[in-house]
Amino acid sequence: MDPEPPPPVPPPEASPDLATATIVPRTSAKVETLSRHFLGISLRRAFRLNIHTDEVLPSERAHLEAAAGHIRDPDQQAFLAWRRSILLLIAIMFVPLSVSRFFEAFDGPALPRFGRVVVMLPAFAEAALCIVAFEQLRNWAQWKKQRRILFITWVLYFVAPFLVYVYPFRSAFDDSIPMMQAAAEIFGVKLNATRSQIHMVIGLAFGVHALLALGPKVISLMPGLIRASIVTKLLFPGSTAPGWLMMLAAPFYALFAYIIVILPYQITGSWQFVVGNAGILAAQIFIGISGRKLTVPLSQQESHDRIHRNWLAYIGILVVSVGFMVYGLYDFVTQLHWGAIRIVTSLLSVISNVLLDTLIGTDAIVSAMSHFRRRSAPDPVAEQYMRDAETKLDVFCA
């Protein structure tokens, strides 16, 4: 009798990783992130307020399953994919900006050694942010860890140029008579002028330079916060905090824009600045009123409809206003003798800062909402105070 054949051995069950690998090709995350294909995807994503859930790449979903298994909500996965694209563009934009800042640090009058080091602080801060952004691309799925590192780096980057102008540049040339004479010639002061007169002119010159350097950073902060509020509302439509933040940020943005525009307007006297600034003020009033409609809990569809309808009108007003501002800036840039490279880097700086502030602002808002949510334990005394305040408010506003 022939021996019975051995029973067939069942094939090993495919692990989730192998099952995913049959759909998603195994490629290096770094190679995929820096590929031309993903750069094109990131360009489409970055300037939108959110991406649709069906636009998340299969490789991104596979990475989220492996590195952040608790993130299963499709909208939250889309949010992390959107952050990844934003961070990639920020890292790429900061490469030429970092290089240009180092060259700009050596532009202008000769400074003493310590003064030159102070002037280079923003360049070092931008280079550090660029390096950290590229390094953190691999941690895009680990939101809690990544946001802390990015926030600390952003604080250093944001504060660095403000620290530069704490240094008293008006007295930086006092150490030697030749440097004082050279500074006087550069700033158009007669050599027989007194020291106080030279200090006055040098201080005014560096004050104008400070306004030009810090203006774009301050101007981009408020649009970034407004965009961050909208992104958060789309991600958590039931929350009310983003709408209140929009209402607070809009008037501050209008005030900052007005203050920054005063300098070029007074230098050129161009009426285009008046029209452009009026349009920016009108846009902030519009978005502030629109933010009031977002201070109530909404459904996903209601939040999407209200935001996108108002956002398109807001962007339209801003585009027309900025067109007038750019036309008026021509004379101002001509008088400053800025070259094409300086103009391009200035525009790139504003765009990259808006994207960066949107990313950091969104992380900060979500983190703050989570923090206050954890601390909202029932407190009978606080609840009684709240009821008393609401009763008084109803009587007062009757």
C-alpha positions in Angstrom: 0.0 0.0 0.0 1.4 3.3 -1.0 1.8 5.8 2.0 -0.7 8.6 2.2 0.6 11.9 0.9 1.3 14.5 3.5 -1.5 17.0 4.0 -1.0 20.2 2.1 0.6 23.0 4.1 -1.7 26.1 4.1 0.0 29.2 2.8 1.0 31.7 5.6 -1.5 34.5 6.2 -0.5 37.7 4.6 0.4 40.3 7.2 -1.2 43.7 7.0 2.2 45.1 5.9 2.4 42.6 3.1 -1.2 43.3 2.1 -0.4 46.9 2.0 2.7 46.3 0.0 0.8 44.6 -2.7 -1.1 47.9 -3.2 1.5 50.4 -2.3 5.0 50.0 -3.7 7.8 50.0 -1.2 9.6 53.2 -1.8 11.7 55.4 0.5 9.6 58.0 2.3 12.4 60.5 1.8 12.5 59.8 -2.0 8.8 60.0 -2.3 8.6 63.3 -0.4 11.3 65.0 -2.5 10.0 63.6 -5.8 8.7 65.9 -8.5 5.4 64.1 -8.4 4.8 64.8 -4.7 6.0 68.4 -5.1 3.3 69.0 -7.7 0.7 67.4 -5.4 2.0 69.7 -2.6 1.6 72.8 -4.7 -2.0 72.0 -5.3 -2.6 71.2 -1.6 -0.7 74.0 0.1 -2.8 77.0 -1.0 -6.1 75.4 -0.2 -7.8 75.4 3.2 -8.1 71.6 3.3 -7.9 68.6 1.0 -10.6 66.1 0.3 -10.3 62.7 1.9 -10.0 61.0 -1.4 -6.9 63.0 -2.2 -4.8 61.3 0.4 -2.3 59.1 -1.3 -2.4 55.3 -0.7 1.2 55.4 0.5 0.2 58.2 3.0 -2.6 56.0 4.4 -0.3 53.1 4.7 2.2 55.2 6.6 -0.5 56.5 8.9 -1.6 53.0 9.7 1.9 52.1 10.6 3.0 55.2 12.5 -0.3 56.7 13.8 -2.8 53.9 14.1 -5.2 55.9 16.3 -5.8 58.4 13.4 -8.5 56.6 11.5 -10.8 59.5 10.8 -10.5 60.3 7.0 -10.7 64.1 7.7 -7.9 63.9 10.2 -5.8 61.8 7.9 -6.4 64.4 5.2 -5.3 67.1 7.6 -2.0 65.4 8.4 -1.4 64.9 4.6 -2.1 68.6 4.1 0.4 69.6 6.8 3.0 67.4 5.1 2.6 69.3 1.9 2.7 72.6 3.6 5.9 71.7 5.5 7.6 70.5 2.3 6.9 73.8 0.5 8.1 75.8 3.5 11.3 73.9 3.6 11.9 74.4 -0.1 11.1 78.1 0.0 13.5 78.7 2.9 16.5 77.4 1.0 16.8 80.6 -1.2 15.6 82.8 1.6 18.3 81.5 3.9 21.0 82.1 1.3 19.8 85.6 0.5 19.7 86.5 4.2 23.4 85.7 4.6 24.2 88.0 1.6 21.9 90.8 3.0 23.7 90.6 6.3 26.9 91.8 4.7 25.1 94.5 2.7 25.2 98.1 3.8 27.8 100.0 5.9 30.7 98.3 7.7 29.8 97.3 11.2 32.0 96.3 14.2 32.3 92.6 14.8 29.6 92.3 17.4 27.2 94.4 15.3 27.8 92.1 12.3 27.1 89.0 14.4 23.8 90.6 15.6 22.8 91.4 12.0 23.4 87.7 11.1 21.0 86.3 13.7 18.0 86.2 11.4 20.0 84.4 8.7 21.1 81.8 11.2 17.5 81.5 12.4 16.1 81.0 8.9 18.8 78.4 8.1 17.9 76.5 11.3 14.2 76.6 10.4 15.0 75.3 6.9 17.0 72.4 8.3 14.4 71.5 10.9 11.6 71.6 8.3 13.4 69.2 6.1 14.3 67.0 9.0 10.7 66.9 10.3 9.3 65.8 7.0 9.9 62.2 8.1 7.7 62.8 11.3 4.7 64.1 9.5 2.4 61.4 10.9 3.6 62.0 14.5 1.7 65.2 15.1 2.3 65.8 18.8 6.0 65.3 18.6 6.5 67.3 15.4 4.4 70.3 16.4 6.4 70.9 19.5 9.7 70.9 17.6 8.3 73.1 14.9 6.8 75.6 17.4 10.1 76.0 19.3 12.0 76.6 16.0 9.3 79.0 14.8 9.6 81.0 18.0 13.3 81.4 17.6 12.9 82.3 13.9 10.2 84.8 14.7 12.0 86.5 17.6 15.5 86.7 16.0 14.9 89.8 13.8 13.2 91.6 16.6 16.3 91.0 18.8 18.5 92.5 16.1 17.0 95.9 16.4 17.4 96.0 20.2 21.1 96.5 19.4 21.8 100.3 19.3 23.1 100.7 15.8 23.3 104.5 16.2 26.2 104.0 18.5 27.8 101.1 16.7 30.2 103.4 14.9 31.6 105.3 17.9 34.5 103.0 18.5 36.7 104.5 15.8 36.7 107.8 14.1 37.2 106.3 10.6 34.1 104.2 11.0 32.1 107.2 12.2 33.3 109.2 9.2 32.5 106.3 6.8 29.0 106.0 8.3 28.5 109.7 7.9 29.3 109.6 4.2 27.1 106.6 3.6 24.1 108.1 5.3 24.6 111.5 3.6 25.7 113.5 6.6 28.3 116.3 6.4 31.6 115.4 7.9 31.5 118.5 10.1 28.2 117.4 11.7 28.0 116.7 15.4 27.9 113.3 16.9 24.3 113.7 18.0 23.3 114.7 14.4 25.1 111.6 13.0 23.4 109.4 15.6 20.0 110.9 14.6 20.4 110.1 10.9 21.9 106.7 11.5 19.1 105.8 13.9 16.4 107.0 11.4 18.0 104.9 8.6 18.1 101.7 10.7 14.6 102.4 12.0 13.3 102.5 8.4 15.3 99.3 7.7 13.8 97.7 10.8 10.3 98.5 9.6 11.0 97.1 6.2 12.5 93.9 7.7 9.9 93.3 10.4 6.8 94.5 8.4 6.4 91.4 6.2 6.8 89.1 9.2 4.1 91.0 11.2 1.8 91.4 8.2 1.9 87.7 7.4 1.1 86.7 11.0 -2.5 87.7 10.9 -3.4 86.1 7.6 -1.8 83.0 8.8 -3.9 83.1 12.0 -7.1 83.7 10.0 -6.3 80.7 7.7 -5.4 78.6 10.7 -8.8 79.4 12.3 -10.6 78.4 9.1 -8.6 75.1 8.7 -9.4 74.3 12.4 -13.1 75.0 11.9 -13.2 72.7 8.8 -11.4 70.0 10.8 -13.6 70.4 13.9 -16.8 72.0 12.7 -18.5 71.7 16.1 -16.0 73.9 17.8 -16.6 77.6 18.3 -13.1 78.9 19.2 -11.9 79.3 15.5 -14.7 81.8 14.7 -13.9 84.0 17.7 -10.2 84.0 16.8 -11.1 85.2 13.3 -13.1 88.0 14.8 -10.2 89.0 16.9 -7.5 88.6 14.3 -9.2 90.6 11.5 -9.2 94.0 13.2 -5.6 93.6 14.3 -4.6 92.7 10.8 -6.3 95.8 9.5 -4.4 97.9 12.1 -1.0 96.4 11.4 -1.5 96.7 7.6 -2.3 100.4 8.0 0.7 101.1 10.2 3.1 99.3 7.8 1.8 101.1 4.7 2.2 104.5 6.3 5.9 104.6 5.6 5.9 103.9 1.8 2.8 106.1 1.4 4.5 109.1 3.1 7.7 108.5 1.0 5.9 108.3 -2.4 2.5 110.0 -1.8 1.0 107.5 -4.2 -2.8 107.4 -4.1 -2.7 103.7 -5.0 -1.6 103.0 -1.4 -4.8 104.7 -0.1 -7.0 102.6 -2.4 -5.2 99.4 -1.6 -5.2 100.0 2.1 -8.9 100.8 2.1 -9.5 97.5 0.3 -7.5 95.6 2.9 -9.4 97.3 5.7 -12.7 96.4 4.0 -11.6 92.8 3.5 -10.8 92.5 7.3 -14.2 93.9 8.2 -15.8 91.4 5.9 -13.9 88.4 7.2 -14.5 89.6 10.8 -18.3 89.6 10.2 -18.0 86.2 8.5 -16.2 84.9 11.5 -19.2 85.7 13.6 -21.2 83.1 11.6 -18.6 80.5 12.7 -18.9 81.0 16.4 -21.6 78.4 16.7 -21.4 74.6 16.3 -22.0 73.5 12.7 -22.2 70.4 10.7 -19.4 69.5 8.3 -21.4 70.6 5.3 -22.6 73.8 6.9 -19.1 74.7 8.0 -17.8 74.0 4.5 -20.5 76.1 2.7 -20.2 79.1 5.0 -16.4 79.2 4.9 -15.9 78.7 1.2 -18.6 81.2 0.1 -17.1 84.0 2.3 -13.5 83.0 1.7 -13.7 83.4 -2.1 -15.2 86.9 -1.6 -12.5 87.8 0.9 -9.7 86.6 -1.4 -11.2 88.6 -4.3 -11.2 91.8 -2.3 -7.6 91.2 -1.2 -6.4 90.4 -4.7 -7.7 93.7 -6.1 -6.4 95.6 -3.1 -2.9 94.1 -3.4 -2.9 94.9 -7.1 -3.2 98.6 -6.2 -0.5 98.2 -3.5 1.9 96.6 -5.9 1.4 99.4 -8.4 2.1 101.9 -5.7 5.1 100.1 -4.5 6.9 100.6 -7.8 8.0 104.1 -7.0 9.0 103.1 -3.4 11.1 100.2 -4.6 12.7 102.4 -7.2 13.7 104.9 -4.6 15.2 102.2 -2.4 17.2 100.9 -5.4 16.1 97.3 -4.8 17.1 94.8 -7.5 14.9 92.0 -8.9 16.4 89.5 -6.5 15.5 91.5 -3.5 11.9 92.0 -4.7 11.5 88.2 -5.4 12.9 87.2 -2.0 10.6 89.7 -0.3 7.5 88.3 -2.0 8.7 84.8 -1.3 9.3 85.7 2.3 5.7 86.9 2.7 4.2 83.8 1.0 6.4 81.4 3.0 5.6 83.2 6.3 1.8 83.0 5.6 2.1 79.2 5.0 4.4 78.8 8.1 2.1 80.8 10.3 -0.9 78.8 9.0 0.8 75.6 10.0 2.0 76.8 13.4 -1.3 78.6 14.1 -3.4 75.5 13.3 -1.3 73.3 15.6 -1.5 75.9 18.4 -5.3 76.2 18.1 -5.9 72.5 18.1 -3.5 72.0 21.0 -5.1 74.8 23.0 -8.6 73.3 22.3 -7.4 69.9 23.5 -5.8 71.5 26.6 -8.9 73.3 27.7 -11.1 70.3 26.9 -9.0 68.2 29.3 -9.3 70.8 32.0 -13.1 71.3 31.7 -14.0 69.0 34.6 -17.4 69.8 36.2 -17.1 72.5 38.8 -20.4 73.3 40.6 -19.1 76.7 41.9 -17.9 77.8 38.4 -21.2 76.6 36.9 -23.1 78.7 39.4 -21.0 81.7 38.6 -21.7 81.1 34.9 -25.5 81.0 35.5 -25.3 84.2 37.6 -23.5 85.9 34.8 -25.9 84.7 32.1 -28.9 85.9 34.3 -27.3 89.3 34.7 -26.6 89.5 31.0 -30.1 88.6 30.1 -31.5 91.4 32.4 -29.0 93.9 31.1 -29.6 93.3 27.4 -33.4 93.0 27.8 
